[in-house]
Amino acid sequence: MRIFLLICAGLWCVVLFSFGTRVAARPATLPVDLSQIRSALALPDSLGQVAVLTPLLLAMGPDQADGVARVFEASFRSGGGGGLPLELFVERCAALDRLLTLDRVLGWPLERRLEALPTLLRSWARVDPRTALEVLNEISDPKAQNAAFPALIEGWVESGQTAGVWRYLAEIETDRERERGSQVVVYH
């Protein structure tokens, strides 16, 4: 039951954070304290990390994203920095500069890249589905493409451009991928 509550709380944080970054991609009012980001990533549970990181990431401006990214990347070396905190960070960075975020994410270790690309492409597809699709098609790693495909479809559905999703799915050559994408649309 506790795990269920933690998952629900985490998902609720993602929804609120996502809404906040779309509604108010506002400039930072105060510098983000990188030591607070480091401390948050060192916390033992992702819910605690999210509670500390959310206001810090929402305050992060474009000029601070590089420093925060370096803190996350340093935590990768010790096996941290992934999961929900990474998704929140990528969602916020995507709201600031999607292309720069893509370049950064593509340089990460495979495990973190597989976590981050779906978040990035979902966020991108919410505002520009066709460009997000082009980006997905340009990713050379089949594992990364496979991981990001459902998220891109989810973001496309969230954009309200469902007719475009169905046209795209009709163009897919393999039955398996067409069915996989259709299931995302139907169950999302």
Phi, psi and chi 1 to 4 in degrees:
 res  aa     phi    psi   chi1   chi2   chi3   chi4
   1 MET       -  -40.4 -176.7   66.0  171.3      -
   2 ARG   -62.4  -41.3  177.7 -174.4  158.7  114.8
   3 ILE   -63.1  -42.7  -68.3  173.7      -      -
   4 PHE   -59.0  -44.8  175.5   75.1      -      -
   5 LEU   -64.7  -39.9  -68.8  173.8      -      -
   6 LEU   -64.6  -41.7  -74.2  173.0      -      -
   7 ILE   -63.5  -45.8  -69.8  170.8      -      -
   8 CYS   -60.8  -43.6  -72.7      -      -      -
   9 ALA   -64.5  -41.3      -      -      -      -
  10 GLY   -62.6  -44.8      -      -      -      -
  11 LEU   -63.6  -39.0  -69.8  173.5      -      -
  12 TRP   -62.3  -40.3 -179.4 -115.0      -      -
  13 CYS   -62.3  -41.4  -73.7      -      -      -
  14 VAL   -62.0  -44.1  168.2      -      -      -
  15 VAL   -61.9  -48.6  167.7      -      -      -
  16 LEU   -63.5  -42.8  -71.4  175.9      -      -
  17 PHE   -63.9  -44.9 -171.8   84.5      -      -
  18 SER   -59.7  -45.0  173.8      -      -      -
  19 PHE   -61.5  -43.0  178.4   74.6      -      -
  20 GLY   -64.8  -38.9      -      -      -      -
  21 THR   -73.5  -29.3   58.2      -      -      -
  22 ARG   -77.8  -40.1  -83.1 -170.5  -71.1  166.3
  23 VAL   -76.4  -38.0  171.1      -      -      -
  24 ALA  -134.5   72.4      -      -      -      -
  25 ALA   -79.0   67.8      -      -      -      -
  26 ARG   -89.6  156.0   60.8 -171.6 -173.8  -90.3
  27 PRO   -68.9  154.6   20.5  -26.7      -      -
  28 ALA   -66.8  141.3      -      -      -      -
  29 THR   -97.8  -28.4   53.4      -      -      -
  30 LEU  -132.6  150.1  -62.0  171.8      -      -
  31 PRO   -62.8  141.6  -11.8   19.7      -      -
  32 VAL   -79.9  129.1  173.4      -      -      -
  33 ASP   -82.0  109.4 -176.8   -9.2      -      -
  34 LEU   -63.5  -28.5  -62.8 -179.7      -      -
  35 SER   -67.2  -31.7   66.0      -      -      -
  36 GLN   -69.1  -36.6  -72.1 -178.8  -39.0      -
  37 ILE   -64.0  -46.8  -57.6  -80.1      -      -
  38 ARG   -58.0  -46.3  -95.0 -174.0 -134.5   92.9
  39 SER   -63.1  -41.0  -63.7      -      -      -
  40 ALA   -63.5  -43.0      -      -      -      -
  41 LEU   -67.7  -21.1  -68.9  173.5      -      -
  42 ALA   -84.4  -10.5      -      -      -      -
  43 LEU   -62.7  149.0  -68.0  171.6      -      -
  44 PRO   -74.1  -20.3   24.8  -31.3      -      -
  45 ASP  -126.5  146.9   67.1  -63.2      -      -
  46 SER   -66.9  -29.7   63.5      -      -      -
  47 LEU   -65.7  -41.0 -161.8   54.8      -      -
  48 GLY   -64.6  -40.5      -      -      -      -
  49 GLN   -60.8  -46.0  -67.5  172.2  -14.4      -
  50 VAL   -64.0  -39.8  166.7      -      -      -
  51 ALA   -60.4  -38.8      -      -      -      -
  52 VAL   -80.5  -41.3  174.8      -      -      -
  53 LEU   -71.9  -35.0  -73.7  171.6      -      -
  54 THR   -53.5  -54.5  -61.1      -      -      -
  55 PRO   -66.7  -31.8   17.1  -25.2      -      -
  56 LEU   -67.0  -44.1  -64.6  171.6      -      -
  57 LEU   -68.9  -36.3  -66.1  175.3      -      -
  58 LEU   -65.2  -29.7  -76.0  172.6      -      -
  59 ALA   -82.8  -13.6      -      -      -      -
  60 MET   -67.9  128.3  179.8 -177.9   75.1      -
  61 GLY   -98.3  173.3      -      -      -      -
  62 PRO   -57.9  -34.8  -12.3   18.1      -      -
  63 ASP   -72.1  -14.6   56.8  -34.3      -      -
  64 GLN  -102.2  -11.6  -60.6  164.9  -35.1      -
  65 ALA   -61.1  -38.2      -      -      -      -
  66 ASP   -62.6  -45.2 -176.5   60.6      -      -
  67 GLY   -63.4  -42.3      -      -      -      -
  68 VAL   -66.7  -39.4  175.1      -      -      -
  69 ALA   -60.2  -40.5      -      -      -      -
  70 ARG   -63.8  -35.4  -79.7 -171.8  -98.3  120.2
  71 VAL   -66.6  -45.1  171.7      -      -      -
  72 PHE   -60.6  -46.3  -91.2   85.5      -      -
  73 GLU   -62.1  -36.4  -68.6  162.7   -7.3      -
  74 ALA   -64.7  -35.5      -      -      -      -
  75 SER   -71.4  -22.7   72.2      -      -      -
  76 PHE   -60.5  -36.2  -64.3  166.3      -      -
  77 ARG   -62.8  -27.8  -70.3 -171.7  -80.6  -79.6
  78 SER   -99.7   10.8   63.6      -      -      -
  79 GLY    87.2    4.8      -      -      -      -
  80 GLY  -101.0 -168.7      -      -      -      -
  81 GLY    80.0    3.4      -      -      -      -
  82 GLY  -101.4 -168.9      -      -      -      -
  83 GLY    71.6 -146.6      -      -      -      -
  84 LEU   -58.5  -42.3 -171.1   54.4      -      -
  85 PRO   -58.2  -40.1  -27.1   36.2      -      -
  86 LEU   -65.6  -41.5 -177.9   65.3      -      -
  87 GLU   -60.9  -43.1  -69.5  176.3   28.5      -
  88 LEU   -63.5  -41.7  -66.0  175.2      -      -
  89 PHE   -62.9  -46.8  171.9   65.9      -      -
  90 VAL   -64.6  -40.3  170.2      -      -      -
  91 GLU   -59.5  -43.7  178.4   81.0   30.2      -
  92 ARG   -67.7  -43.4  177.8   63.0 -179.2  146.0
  93 CYS   -63.2  -38.4  -73.7      -      -      -
  94 ALA   -62.3  -35.7      -      -      -      -
  95 ALA   -68.1  -26.0      -      -      -      -
  96 LEU   -87.5  -45.2  -62.2  171.8      -      -
  97 ASP  -164.1   99.4 -173.0  -29.6      -      -
  98 ARG   -65.3  -42.5  -71.3 -177.7  -72.4  -81.3
  99 LEU   -65.4  -43.2  -73.9  172.8      -      -
 100 LEU   -63.6  -40.3 -169.3   60.3      -      -
 101 THR   -63.8  -42.7  -56.5      -      -      -
 102 LEU   -59.6  -48.0  175.3   65.2      -      -
 103 ASP   -56.9  -43.0  -73.2  -17.5      -      -
 104 ARG   -66.4  -49.1 -171.8  111.4 -157.2 -172.4
 105 VAL   -61.1  -38.9  166.3      -      -      -
 106 LEU   -64.8  -18.0  -70.4  175.6      -      -
 107 GLY   -91.0   -3.0      -      -      -      -
 108 TRP   -80.4  162.2  -72.2  -11.1      -      -
 109 PRO   -57.7  151.5  -17.7   26.1      -      -
 110 LEU   -51.3  -45.7  179.4   61.4      -      -
 111 GLU   -58.3  -45.7 -178.8 -178.0   -3.5      -
 112 ARG   -73.0  -35.1  -65.3  -59.8  178.2 -122.7
 113 ARG   -62.3  -40.9 -166.0  169.8   48.7 -125.0
 114 LEU   -67.1  -25.8  -67.4  176.7      -      -
 115 GLU   -79.0  -40.2  -77.5 -177.0   82.0      -
 116 ALA   -82.6  -38.1      -      -      -      -
 117 LEU   -59.4  -42.5  -79.6  172.1      -      -
 118 PRO   -59.6  -41.5  -27.2   35.8      -      -
 119 THR   -63.3  -45.1  -59.0      -      -      -
 120 LEU   -62.4  -48.0  174.0   59.2      -      -
 121 LEU   -71.5  -31.6  -73.0  176.0      -      -
 122 ARG   -64.2  -46.2 -177.8  177.1 -178.4  170.0
 123 SER   -61.8  -43.3  174.6      -      -      -
 124 TRP   -64.5  -44.2 -156.3  -35.9      -      -
 125 ALA   -65.8  -24.9      -      -      -      -
 126 ARG   -62.9  -32.1  -77.9 -172.4 -153.2  116.7
 127 VAL  -107.9  -24.0  -66.2      -      -      -
 128 ASP  -154.2   77.5 -172.2   -6.1      -      -
 129 PRO   -58.8  -41.0  -15.8   23.0      -      -
 130 ARG   -65.3  -42.6  -76.3  -66.5  173.0 -178.1
 131 THR   -66.9  -39.5  -57.5      -      -      -
 132 ALA   -60.2  -39.9      -      -      -      -
 133 LEU   -64.4  -42.5  176.3   60.4      -      -
 134 GLU   -60.2  -41.7  -69.9  170.6   12.1      -
 135 VAL   -63.4  -44.9  168.0      -      -      -
 136 LEU   -58.2  -44.5  177.6   69.2      -      -
 137 ASN   -67.0  -22.8  -70.7  -27.3      -      -
 138 GLU   -86.8  -11.3  -69.7  176.0   10.2      -
 139 ILE   -72.9  123.5  -65.3  172.5      -      -
 140 SER   -82.3  -21.4   60.1      -      -      -
 141 ASP   -81.7  114.4 -180.0    0.2      -      -
 142 PRO   -60.1  -34.0  -13.6   20.9      -      -
 143 LYS   -64.1  -43.0  -77.4 -175.6  179.7 -179.3
 144 ALA   -67.0  -42.0      -      -      -      -
 145 GLN   -60.1  -46.1  -86.7 -167.2  -24.4      -
 146 ASN   -62.0  -40.7 -169.5   43.2      -      -
 147 ALA   -68.7  -35.5      -      -      -      -
 148 ALA   -86.8  -19.8      -      -      -      -
 149 PHE   -55.0  -53.0  174.2   73.8      -      -
 150 PRO   -62.1  -36.6  -15.7   24.8      -      -
 151 ALA   -65.8  -38.5      -      -      -      -
 152 LEU   -61.5  -43.7  175.8  125.5      -      -
 153 ILE   -63.5  -42.5  -60.7  -60.8      -      -
 154 GLU   -59.5  -46.8  -71.5  172.6   -0.8      -
 155 GLY   -62.4  -37.0      -      -      -      -
 156 TRP   -64.2  -44.0 -158.7  -24.2      -      -
 157 VAL   -62.6  -42.4  169.4      -      -      -
 158 GLU   -64.3  -22.7  -68.8  165.6    3.3      -
 159 SER   -72.7  -15.6   77.5      -      -      -
 160 GLY    86.6    2.7      -      -      -      -
 161 GLN   -99.3   55.6  -60.4  178.5   38.1      -
 162 THR   -66.6  -28.7   53.8      -      -      -
 163 ALA   -60.7  -39.8      -      -      -      -
 164 GLY   -64.6  -36.5      -      -      -      -
 165 VAL   -62.2  -47.9  174.0      -      -      -
 166 TRP   -64.7  -38.1  -71.4  115.5      -      -
 167 ARG   -63.0  -43.8  -81.1 -167.5  -59.5  -85.1
 168 TYR   -61.8  -46.8  164.8   66.8      -      -
 169 LEU   -62.5  -34.8  -68.3  173.7      -      -
 170 ALA   -65.8  -25.6      -      -      -      -
 171 GLU   -83.1  -14.3  -64.8  169.6    4.3      -
 172 ILE   -68.5  132.9  -65.2  177.3      -      -
 173 GLU   -76.8  -37.5  -66.5  179.0   13.8      -
 174 THR   -87.9  133.3   61.2      -      -      -
 175 ASP   -60.0  -39.7  -69.6  -20.9      -      -
 176 ARG   -61.4  -47.0 -177.1  173.4  179.5  -97.8
 177 GLU   -68.7  -38.9  -76.5  -57.0  -61.0      -
 178 ARG   -62.0  -43.2 -166.5  171.2   36.9 -108.3
 179 GLU   -66.9  -42.2 -179.2  179.0  -34.4      -
 180 ARG   -59.5  -45.9 -177.2  174.2  170.0 -136.8
 181 GLY   -66.4  -38.0      -      -      -      -
 182 SER   -63.7  -39.7  -63.1      -      -      -
 183 GLN   -63.5  -37.9  -73.0  175.7  -16.4      -
 184 VAL   -61.6  -44.7  171.7      -      -      -
 185 VAL   -63.5  -48.0  173.6      -      -      -
 186 VAL   -65.4  -42.7  170.3      -      -      -
 187 TYR   -90.7   -2.8  -65.5  112.0      -      -
 188 HIS   -86.5      - -176.0   69.1      -      -
